[in-house]
Amino acid sequence: MSKQESVSSAQMSMLFLSFMTGSSIVIVPAPLINAAGNGAWLSLLLAWLIGFLLLGCVLYLYRKYPGMSFIQYSRHTLGGWLTAIILLPYVCVMFWHVAGIVSEISVFFKSTMLRETPSYAINALFFIAIALTVRNGIEVIARMAVILSTLMFGFIILILGLVAPMYHPEYLEPIMPQGIGPILHGAYIAYGFPYSELVVFAMLLPFVRKEEGGKVGKHLFFALILNGFTLLASIVSSMMVLGPLAGDLKFSLYQLSRLIFVREIIERIESVIGFSLTVGFYIKSAIMLYILMKVLSQLLHLKDDRFLVYPVAMICMLLSLTTYRDETSLGEQVNIIWPLLDNTAYIAPMLLIAVVSLIRRRMPA
């Protein structure tokens, strides 16, 4: 891919917003409410706060090593051999991660609209689409993210607005009927997905145009604020409409769209809403595959990584069909194993680099 590729700070913030909100807006509310009950919004706030701390760490390294990607300043700080060692699990988890996102797309479709369609057909079509997108580069992905994310957020606002007459604020009480334990459990789930994942976005920051590098921090924090408010609104709305069933009904926004009925004029729009929500899955999976390609190319010192796109997409597709065999195991892995893997493969290397950088900064020359 061209070394001259670059995007504006605003486009990078839209990529970040799509990355953080894309699949989580569909997946997160139900398991979070199931784990934390009426305190789910508190769980999200706790995880959201950790997300701000992680983003602050990512931006600290970005400013300390301007123009460098995560791999490059890892080599600069830790050396080549240690970088290769700590990034081996990073790459392995990213393969598993891309496969998991597309598996979630398959589960969503098979549970809602395409019940008789085999998983391999859905997964194959999505991997073909994201591979073609990634091959066109970061600039194309950024432009698509702006357009498609606007469409997705427009439908989210439409859903939350049309179900407003069904809101029952009394369903939000009591907030902590079982104490703080369930809320911490919910925070663990939301932290693992999506907030611990933002660390991998550090690979894309060098693509911001140099003259706009000073704005990117402010724009990314604003995008994270929008992400938090969007997830918070979807969680609270689901609880106020669905009540005790909010934690048992998967894909909360889709379930809310099925309830929309406006004087026999607007009804049965869940299919349109469902397809619009998959836009988020598509953008996030494309961004993750692109990041994986950049990581592999920099680890292997490749000048052109385009020839890797289709083989890597094929490997991820095979993983999506063999690793995630059923919906139950996918849910368990996302809610329990995913946060642990993110801590080990993504966050630990970043924190190690940040700590070493701080120590070197304070050491006398």
Buried (B, 14 or more C-beta within 10 A) or exposed (E): BEEEEBBBBBBBBBBBBBBBBBBBBBBBBBBBBBBBBBBBBBBBBBBBBBBBEBBEBBBBBBEBBEEBBBBBBBBBBBEEEBBBEBBEBBBEBBBBBBBBBBBBBBBBBBEBBBEEEEBEEBBBBBBEBBBBBBBBBBBBBBBBBBEBBEEBBEBBEBBBEBBEEBBEEEBBEEEBEEEEEBBBBBBBBBBBBBBBBBBBBBBBBBBBBEEBBEBBBEBBBBBBEBBBEBBBBBBBBBBBBBBEBBBEBBBBBBBBBBBBBEEEEEEEBBEEBBEBBBBBBBBBBBBBBBBBBBBBBBBEEBEEBBEBBBEBBEBBBBBBBEBBEEBEEBBEBBBEEBBEBBBBBBBBBBBBBBEBBEEEEEEEE
